[in-house]
């Protein structure tokens, strides 16, 4: 019986952690999108020696997919900035 209780407790803990991490991902995506928008809109990438926003997001340390970045920024503009 103790083994079942321990397993049930473990499953509950794992499920809680999954939910917490999902919430963190959502929060971080919005923060990331806002920062990327700021870099793009204010042309901050030029201060970092990149000629274009696209070259900034494609740098090896980031290697973001261009279409995903623009989707994130659009979602940020529609759902965060607007409200």
C-alpha positions as CSV (number, residue, x, y, z in Angstrom):
1,X,0.0,0.0,0.0
2,X,2.8,2.4,0.8
3,X,4.3,1.8,-2.6
4,X,1.1,2.8,-4.3
5,X,0.9,5.9,-2.2
6,X,4.4,6.8,-3.0
7,X,3.8,6.3,-6.7
8,X,0.6,8.4,-6.5
9,X,2.5,11.1,-4.8
10,X,5.2,11.0,-7.4
11,X,2.7,11.2,-10.2
12,X,1.0,14.2,-8.5
13,X,4.4,15.9,-8.1
14,X,5.3,15.3,-11.8
15,X,2.0,16.6,-13.0
16,X,2.3,19.7,-10.9
17,X,5.8,20.3,-12.2
18,X,4.6,19.9,-15.8
19,X,1.9,22.5,-15.2
20,X,4.4,24.9,-13.6
21,X,6.8,24.5,-16.5
22,X,4.1,25.1,-19.0
23,X,3.1,28.3,-17.2
24,X,6.8,29.4,-17.2
25,X,7.1,28.6,-20.9
26,X,4.1,30.8,-21.7
27,X,5.4,33.6,-19.5
28,X,8.9,33.4,-21.0
29,X,7.6,33.3,-24.6
30,X,5.7,36.6,-24.1
31,X,8.8,38.2,-22.5
32,X,11.0,36.9,-25.3
33,X,8.6,38.2,-27.9
34,X,8.5,41.6,-26.3
35,X,12.3,41.8,-26.2
36,X,12.6,40.7,-29.7
37,X,10.1,43.3,-30.8
38,X,12.0,46.0,-29.0
39,X,15.3,44.9,-30.6
40,X,13.6,44.9,-34.0
41,X,11.6,48.2,-33.6
42,X,14.4,50.2,-32.1
43,X,17.0,48.6,-34.3
44,X,19.1,47.7,-31.3
45,X,20.7,44.9,-33.3
46,X,22.8,47.6,-35.0
47,X,24.5,48.3,-31.6
48,X,25.5,44.7,-31.6
49,X,27.1,44.9,-35.0
50,X,24.3,43.2,-37.0
51,X,23.1,44.8,-40.2
52,X,19.6,43.4,-40.0
53,X,17.2,42.0,-37.5
54,X,17.2,38.8,-39.4
55,X,20.9,38.4,-39.1
56,X,20.6,39.1,-35.4
57,X,18.0,36.3,-34.8
58,X,19.9,33.9,-37.0
59,X,23.2,34.2,-35.1
60,X,24.4,30.8,-33.9
61,X,23.8,31.6,-30.2
62,X,20.1,32.3,-30.9
63,X,19.4,30.5,-34.2
64,X,15.8,31.4,-34.2
65,X,13.5,30.5,-37.1
66,X,12.6,33.8,-38.7
67,X,8.9,32.9,-39.2
68,X,8.5,31.8,-35.6
69,X,10.1,35.1,-34.4
70,X,7.7,37.1,-36.4
71,X,4.7,35.0,-35.2
72,X,5.8,35.5,-31.6
73,X,6.1,39.2,-32.1
74,X,2.6,39.4,-33.8
75,X,1.1,37.4,-31.0
76,X,2.7,39.8,-28.5
77,X,1.4,42.9,-30.4
78,X,-2.1,41.5,-30.6
79,X,-2.5,40.0,-27.2
80,X,-0.1,41.8,-24.9
81,X,0.3,45.3,-26.2
82,X,-3.3,45.7,-27.1
83,X,-4.6,44.8,-23.6
